Amino acid sequence: MCVVGGGAFGGNRGLRPVPPEKGVFPLDHMHLCDVEKKEYLNCLKSAGHKSEECRHLSKKYLECRMEKNLMAKQDMSELGFGKNVDAGTKSEEKTEQTKEK
């Protein structure tokens, strides 16, 4: 019997690994953005994992990571957030404020 190719799990040892497009960013070991992360994950659960309904929280989480130097600062439009997301966030904030009154 001849084993062809690969390493311990059948992977091709001849290929070089490719780094992620955006690079590596530090994990949040100090839990600086836990509140934002939990809000986003709770939203995903309640929305049946439809991420488009939770984009405003995803944006909030990424902004927190940038503020705390857990990832490189970038324009939100480069991360897929345009004026449509901002408009949706503002209307949702108004709705929440109205509910509180």
C-alpha positions as CSV (number, residue, x, y, z in Angstrom):
1,M,0.0,0.0,0.0
2,C,1.4,3.4,-1.0
3,V,0.4,6.6,0.7
4,V,0.4,9.5,-1.7
5,G,0.9,13.2,-0.8
6,G,0.4,15.0,2.4
7,G,1.2,15.5,5.9
8,A,-0.3,13.9,9.0
9,F,-3.9,14.8,8.0
10,G,-3.5,14.5,4.2
11,G,-2.6,18.1,3.6
12,N,-0.2,19.1,0.9
13,R,3.2,19.9,2.4
14,G,4.4,21.5,-0.8
15,L,2.1,24.5,-0.6
16,R,3.0,27.6,1.4
17,P,0.4,29.0,3.7
18,V,-1.3,32.3,2.6
19,P,-1.7,35.0,5.3
20,P,-5.2,36.4,5.8
21,E,-6.0,39.4,3.5
22,K,-6.4,41.9,6.4
23,G,-3.6,40.5,8.5
24,V,-3.7,39.2,12.1
25,F,-5.2,41.3,14.8
26,P,-5.0,40.6,18.6
27,L,-7.6,38.7,20.5
28,D,-9.5,40.7,23.1
29,H,-7.9,39.0,26.1
30,M,-8.8,42.0,28.4
31,H,-12.5,41.7,27.3
32,L,-12.5,45.4,26.3
33,C,-15.3,44.9,23.7
34,D,-17.3,42.1,25.4
35,V,-20.5,44.2,25.7
36,E,-20.5,44.9,22.0
37,K,-19.7,41.3,21.1
38,K,-22.4,40.0,23.3
39,E,-25.0,42.4,21.9
40,Y,-24.1,41.3,18.4
41,L,-24.2,37.6,19.2
42,N,-27.6,38.0,21.1
43,C,-28.9,39.8,18.1
44,L,-27.8,37.0,15.8
45,K,-29.5,34.4,18.0
46,S,-32.8,36.3,18.1
47,A,-32.7,37.1,14.4
48,G,-32.2,33.5,13.4
49,H,-28.6,34.1,12.4
50,K,-29.6,36.6,9.7
51,S,-26.5,38.9,9.9
52,E,-28.1,41.7,7.9
53,E,-30.5,42.4,10.7
54,C,-27.5,42.9,13.1
55,R,-25.2,44.9,10.9
56,H,-25.5,48.0,13.1
57,L,-24.1,46.0,16.1
58,S,-21.4,44.5,13.9
59,K,-20.3,48.0,13.0
60,K,-20.4,49.0,16.7
61,Y,-18.2,46.0,17.6
62,L,-15.7,46.8,14.9
63,E,-15.6,50.5,16.0
64,C,-14.9,49.3,19.6
65,R,-12.0,47.1,18.4
66,M,-10.5,50.0,16.5
67,E,-10.9,52.4,19.4
68,K,-9.1,50.0,21.7
69,N,-6.3,49.3,19.2
70,L,-7.4,45.6,18.8
71,M,-7.4,46.1,15.0
72,A,-6.1,48.7,12.5
73,K,-8.2,51.7,12.1
74,Q,-10.0,51.7,8.8
75,D,-12.8,53.6,7.1
76,M,-16.0,51.7,7.7
77,S,-16.8,51.9,4.0
78,E,-13.7,49.7,3.4
79,L,-15.3,47.1,5.8
80,G,-18.6,47.0,3.9
81,F,-20.4,49.6,5.8
82,G,-21.8,52.4,3.8
83,K,-24.4,55.2,4.3
84,N,-27.2,52.6,4.2
85,V,-26.0,51.0,7.4
86,D,-25.6,54.3,9.1
87,A,-29.1,55.3,8.1
88,G,-30.5,52.0,9.4
89,T,-28.6,52.5,12.7
90,K,-30.0,56.0,13.2
91,S,-33.6,54.9,12.5
92,E,-33.2,52.0,14.9
93,E,-31.8,54.3,17.6
94,K,-34.8,56.6,17.1
95,T,-37.1,53.7,17.5
96,E,-35.4,52.6,20.7
97,Q,-35.5,56.1,22.1
98,T,-39.2,56.3,21.3
99,K,-39.9,53.0,23.1
100,E,-38.1,54.3,26.2
101,K,-40.4,57.3,26.5
